[in-house]
Amino acid sequence: MDPPWQQFIQWATTSPQYAQMLMQYNGKLAQLWQRALQPAHASAPAEPAKTTDWRFSSPEWNTTPAARFARDSYLATAEFLNAAAEAAEIAPKSKGQVRFLVRQYVDAIAPSNFAATNPEVMKLATQSQGETLKRGVTNLVEDMAKGYISTVDEHAFEVGKNLAITPGAVVFENELIQLIQYKPGTETVFERPLLMVPPCINKFYVLDLQPENSLIRYAVEQGHTVFVISWRNPGPELGHLGWDDYIEKGPLTAIEVVRAISGQKKIDTLGFCVGGTILSTALAVLAARGDHPATSITLFATLLDFSDAGEIGCFVDEANVAAREAALAAGGLLSGRELATVFSALRDNDLVWPYVVNNYLKGGRPAAFDILYWNADSTNLPGPMFTWYVRNFYLENGLREPGAITTCGEAVDLHRIGTPAYIVATREDHIVPWRTAYATTQLLDHAPRFILGASGHIAGIINPAAKNKRSYWSVDRAMKGLPADPDQWYAAAAEHPGSWWTDWMAWLAKHSGKRVRAPKQVGSSRYRPIEPAPGRYVKQRLA
């Protein structure tokens, strides 16, 4: 098959539809140019911007004909290029790649990204006698030395000081994980503990940012005994670890420790993003061994069926995966910086260009924002683990097929997990498309409850009940099983204002057993506290 761009060019050079679109675009540019050449009259105020785009929200974009023409011609160009990418009659995967690359190009050439064509930047430079540009160059030099764009005031936060401060202790550790148990927040607790498995591609404290938006603290305050896996940020010494190691040394080990400390054979479980994929795989491995430890499973923004993995999936093909395997399958590390760059590129108008403009053109400094601090706290992945994961899940989509993959010596069949499930997806998720996350409802056999939250991959999950912002959708009337079509589910769903956290807590309480007196201390005689939460693994930053 020809490369995506070649397919697009072949289509464009022969398509009457493209020719018509190009003619309309050229006509629009001509109209804009004629308008820009018309003399301004004091009695005729500048036409306001016909866009809600944050890049052009400043009134300076309406002040001069040059700025208006730069803005309007750019918006016309962006509309034309994106429409052409959408209309292209080429292979679906190639179309996704072209769509992504066109968006990257369009976002990069915005006149707001260049000092000479950004009237707001020029106004600030004039008013400050060039000081803003001078500070911008200083910021650029500092970021070049760091190797990444600063998106947050990194001096405003410290893990263990004002992030991840819910009281608890590390009660177990091996070379890959620390297991944290949190101190009770109530006089009585549910008898069954809750084990949380966060993503290994990020730090666990996204679940324990600050007290007012900590999911961990919220669960503790609702009477749950919470355990959380803290993944180690692997260095070269762990570059040989594979997928089986993450399953065996991660949730399989953690489940046994939680059972031993709590004295309960059954526990509640939760997985977030790839942590949900890891948890589900581990529970399927245990099910193959005749062990069913989970009385419930909660999955946040998790893919188990990778049939449509969004823009990430567009760039997973045999050639790219084989190249990664050649470089990393035998050992080595996938850099956390590379992962962070990829995820930022998926939302470049939120995570890249605003900071280029603010930091380098306006001479500003990024604000203090806990989620962005966490987002910049990158984590490496061992090459063998990463390449196995990408091939078997993203490329071959083996997890959804019973017995298609083998992990820890067991054929994996998600249908055998057989436990009630609470599944959360978010509408604007750019990493886990909600309709693909919905497919999980067809893979877990025990009448899952599906919740669709507003916002994106992180903000839609970290939506604290105390603030009660945004909204969520659920189907609360009786249905004979969840339909396979997510849009059919959505048509039947009702919107509820506020956070879905309270709905989850009500559901979880039905699976957590009776209330018992809270333990006086964490750990046990066998698993004694090693160090206070959040532990040292989470504090390991990239060099």
Disulfide bonds with the S-S distance in Angstrom:
none
